[in-house]
C-alpha cells in the first residue's frame, strides 16, 4: 500500500515537473539576462567581447543543464527513473528552444557590420576616408561633411 502511494505521488510530481519544464523551455532565452557582450574596436575592426562563440558555448551549457535537470537532479520519492522520460518526451520542444536561441545569437552578427562605418571617427588617420576617395575639391567637401555629420550623431549611437 505504501509503495502504491509513493508511486502515485511520483506520478503527480512527474506531471507537475513536466508542466513546468514545458513552460520553461521556450522561456530560456529570456531568462539568461546575465549573458551580455559589448561591441569593441580591436585592431581596427568592430568585434564582440566576449566573442559570439563564447556566448553560444555559455548559453548551450546552461540550456543543457536545464534540459538535463529532470534526469540528473530530480529523483522523486521512490528514486524511480520516470523523471528521465521528461527529457525524451519533450526533445522536440528542447530542440526548438535551442534553435531559437542560436538564431537570436546569430542575429548579433549583423551589429559589427551595421556600425563599421563609425570606425571612421575613431581611426588615427582622420584623412583615411578622404585620401582614398577625394580626387577633387568637391569630393573632399563631401567627405568632410560626411565626417562632420557622423560626429554630430555620435551621441546617438545606441548602447548595445
N, C-alpha and C positions, 0 to 999 in steps of 0.2 A: 504493500500500500504506500509506503514512504517513497519507494523508487518511482511509482507512477506519479505521485505528487511532485517529485523533483523533476521528472521528465516533463510534466505539464508546465511547470514554471520555466524550464529551459525553453520550451516552445514559445511561451509568452515573451520571454527575454529575446528570443530569436526574432520574433515578429517586430518587437519594438526596436531592436538594434537594426534590423533590415530597413525599417521605415526611416529611421534617422540616417542610415547610410545612403539610402536612395535620395533623400533630400540634401544630404551633404555633398555628394559627388558633383552635382552641377554648380555648387556654390564655392568650390575650392578656389577657383581663380579669383574670387572676390575677397577671400579671407586671408590671403597671404600678403597683407599690406606691408610687411617689413621687407619685401623684395623691392629694392629701389636701385636705380642706377642714375648716373649723371652723364651728360654729354660733355666731353672734354676735348681739348685740342692737344693732340700729341703728334709730334713730327710733321706739323703742317696739315694734319688730317683730323676731322672730327670723328671721335670714336666713343664707345661706352666704357664707363668704369663702374662696376666690373663689366667684362665683355659679355656678349649675348650667350656664348657657350656656357659660361659660368652660371648665368641666370637660369638657363634651361636645365642645367645639371642640378642646381639647388631646388628648383621647382619640382623636377622629376623625383628627386629624393624624398621631398616632403609629401608629394602626392602618393608615391608608392607606399610610404609609411601609413598614410590614411587608408589606402586601398587594402593593405595587409592587416590592418588593425583587428578586424573580427577574428581572423585566424590566429594571429600571433599573440594578441594581448587579452583576448576575451575567452574565458574557459566555461563560464556559466556555473550552474550549481553542481552538475554531475560530471564536470570535466569531459563533456562529450565533444565530439568533433563536428557537430552540426553547424557551428558558427563559421567554419571554413567554407561552407556552401554559399554564404552570402557573397563572397568574392566571385565565385564561379557563376552564380545566377545573375549577377549584375555586371558581368565583364563588359557587355556592350555599352552600358552607361559609363563605366570607368574609362573605356577607350575613347568614347565621345568627349568626355571631360578633358582627357589628356590632349586630344587633338585640338579642341577649342583653346586650351591654354597655350599650346605651341603656336597656334595661329596668332594669338594676341602678342606673344613674344616676338614672332617673326614680323609683325606689323611695325615693331620698333625699328626694324632695319631701314625703314624709309627716312627716319629722322635725320641721320647724318647727311644724307643727300639733300634733304629739304633745307638744311641750314648751312650747306657748304659754301654758298655764296657770301655768307657772313665772314668767312675767313679773310676776305679782302681787308676788312677793317683791322684785323689783328696781325696781319703779316708785317714783318720787319721792314720790308721794302715797299712802302706805300705806292711807289711808282710802278709796281709789278703789273697791275691790270692795264695801266696806261701805256707803259713802254712796249708791250707786246701788240697792242691793238691801235694805238694812236699814230696815224700817219700824217694827219692834217691837224690844223688848229681846232677845227670843229670836233674831230674825234677826241682830242684832248679835253675840250669843254664838256662833251657828253660824258666822258669817263669821270671827270671831276664832279659833275653834277650827280652822277650815279653814286659816287662815294659819299658825297655830301648828304644825299637823301638817305642812304643807308645809316649814316651816323645819326641823323635825326630820329630814325626808327629804332636805334639801338636800345633805348629803354623799353621798347615794346616786345623784345624777344621773350617769348614765354618761358617760364621755369619748367623744365621737363623733368 
